Amino acid sequence: MAIASAILQLRVADLDALNAAFTMPGTVDLIKRWQGRHPYKAIWANHEPLA
């Protein structure tokens, strides 16, 4: 069971684009800073677009 208090939706064309998003300069620092302020666990879900 998962209860979300925040949801982040990323739309990317494919897996290569998703991987590239996490290699952009500053991305890792941003994630670590956010996790330091708001400890959380992530759940990944893939689905067809809803709209």
Secondary structure, 3 states (H helix, E strand, C coil): CCCCCCCCCCCCCCHHHHHHHCCCCCHHHHHHHHHHHCCCCCCCCCCCCCC
